[in-house]
């Protein structure tokens, strides 16, 4: 498949993709609204059960007949912990007390949910499946291919893009250093993957023959034009859609995004145990000098879930994972379809 023909082959009009945002923001309503407006909506499903994935896909299909993406985490799931949990439990007990919660208890992690989630994806047969944190097994790639599901993997370095090409995917999402939320790095250190979006797009485009989607810090049509000029076939925007009314992000998260007047984002392991970019807040500051206490992903993620859920309900942004990219200060509160139309107009004004 040619670089430029990937989205066209799916029936997508615009080179605009709403990035998958796991944990609630990418609702079926947001996904469908973006797809209906001519872009490509993405359902972030890494924390959904198989039944929830099937239900979410049914809801998307009830709202649109356009193509869409389902995204999962395909790696980095560790059930063993080599870190003493006592210091982190003590730290979280203080946060729990502020939020009126019982003291935290170390959770017992279930097996890796990916196999069962993938089975649901195979049953649901979305037009596109995307993944991050690793690469599915060859037999899983073959099963997706047998169901005519297009496959896109996430790369944060040229080396990872080459691994994806060798695995037989249809496209590569190049996640630049500016991107919000979790780093998708699966080969090498995350520090070595902190490459600016446009530089990464240029490097990957020159190293593989696959269509490349740019992701990271892109907020408007001018940004998208810059990504296309760098060699991308499309641009994926996440933070730009966080404040849309269709987004499932908490109201506190939306207020933090719209209230940003500058890039106040940082890379932190505080909430999940895995490097991720979000708006700096009190909990991140508390753990900044206590990095050694942070448990590995996904144990830290499971342990902080109750705190994050209570904080969202109470509007306490200091205890929330306020994932956002470096362009957060340029976020707009528009209905998703209107935002896609605005992005398309800005892209056209930029000469594309």
FENFEN-V563986 format. One record per backbone hydrogen bond with DSSP energy under -1.0 kcal/mol. NH is the residue of the N-H (numbers start at 0). CO is the residue of the C=O. E is the energy in kcal/mol with one decimal. If there is no record, write none. Layout:
nh = [NH;NH]
co = [CO;CO]
e = [E;E]
This chain:
nh = [8;11;13;15;16;17;18;25;26;30;31;32;33;34;35;36;37;38;39;42;44;47;52;53;54;55;56;57;58;59;60;61;62;63;68;69;70;71;73;88;89;90;91;92;93;94;95;96;97;98;100;116;117;118;119;120;121;122;123;124;127;128;129;130;131;140;141;142;143;144;145;147;148;149;151;152;153;154;160;161;162;163;164;165;166;167;168;169;170;171;172;173;174;175;176;178;180;182;193;194;199;200;201;202;203;204;205;207;212;213;214;223;224;225;226;227;228;229;230;231;232;233;234;235;236;240;241;243;246;247;253;254;255;256;257;258;263;265;267;272;275;276;277;278;279;282;284;285;286;289;292;293;299;300;301;302;303;307;308;309;310;311;312;313;314;315;316;318;319;321;322;323;325;327;329;330;333;338;339;340;341;342;343;344;345;346;347;348;349;350;351]
co = [4;6;37;13;234;39;236;20;24;26;27;28;29;30;31;32;34;33;15;68;70;44;48;49;50;51;52;53;54;55;56;57;59;59;40;127;42;129;131;84;85;86;87;88;89;90;91;92;93;94;95;112;113;114;115;116;117;118;119;120;67;149;69;151;71;136;137;138;139;140;141;144;143;126;128;170;130;172;156;157;158;159;160;161;162;164;163;150;150;210;152;212;154;214;194;175;276;274;190;192;195;196;197;198;199;200;201;203;171;233;173;219;220;221;222;223;224;225;227;226;211;211;14;213;16;237;238;240;243;24;249;250;251;252;253;254;261;277;275;268;267;180;265;321;263;317;280;281;282;286;289;290;295;271;297;298;299;303;304;305;306;307;308;309;310;310;314;315;316;319;320;276;177;324;326;327;331;334;335;336;337;338;339;340;341;342;343;344;345;347;346]
e = [-2.5;-2.5;-2.7;-1.1;-2.9;-2.3;-2.2;-1.6;-1.9;-2.6;-2.6;-2.0;-2.2;-2.2;-3.0;-1.2;-1.6;-2.2;-2.1;-3.2;-2.3;-1.6;-2.4;-2.3;-2.2;-2.8;-2.5;-2.0;-2.2;-2.3;-2.6;-1.5;-1.3;-1.5;-2.2;-1.9;-2.7;-1.8;-3.3;-2.6;-2.2;-2.2;-2.8;-1.7;-1.1;-1.3;-3.0;-2.1;-1.7;-1.8;-3.3;-2.4;-3.2;-1.8;-1.6;-2.1;-2.9;-1.9;-2.7;-2.5;-1.3;-3.1;-2.5;-1.7;-1.4;-2.2;-2.3;-1.8;-2.2;-2.5;-2.3;-1.9;-2.0;-2.4;-2.4;-2.0;-1.1;-2.9;-1.8;-2.3;-1.9;-2.3;-2.4;-2.3;-1.5;-1.1;-1.6;-2.7;-1.2;-2.4;-3.0;-3.2;-2.5;-3.2;-2.6;-1.7;-2.8;-2.6;-1.3;-2.6;-2.7;-2.6;-2.3;-2.3;-2.9;-2.7;-1.5;-2.1;-2.9;-2.5;-1.8;-2.0;-2.4;-2.0;-2.0;-2.5;-2.4;-1.4;-1.2;-2.3;-3.2;-1.0;-2.1;-3.5;-2.9;-1.9;-1.2;-1.2;-1.4;-2.0;-2.4;-2.5;-2.1;-2.2;-2.8;-1.8;-1.1;-2.7;-3.0;-2.0;-1.6;-2.3;-2.3;-2.6;-2.2;-2.1;-2.2;-2.3;-1.6;-1.6;-1.8;-1.6;-2.0;-1.1;-2.5;-2.5;-2.1;-2.5;-2.7;-2.3;-2.5;-2.2;-1.9;-2.1;-1.1;-2.3;-1.3;-1.7;-1.2;-1.2;-1.6;-1.3;-2.0;-1.5;-2.5;-1.9;-1.1;-2.6;-2.4;-2.1;-2.4;-2.8;-2.5;-2.1;-2.4;-2.4;-2.2;-2.3;-1.2;-1.8;-2.0]
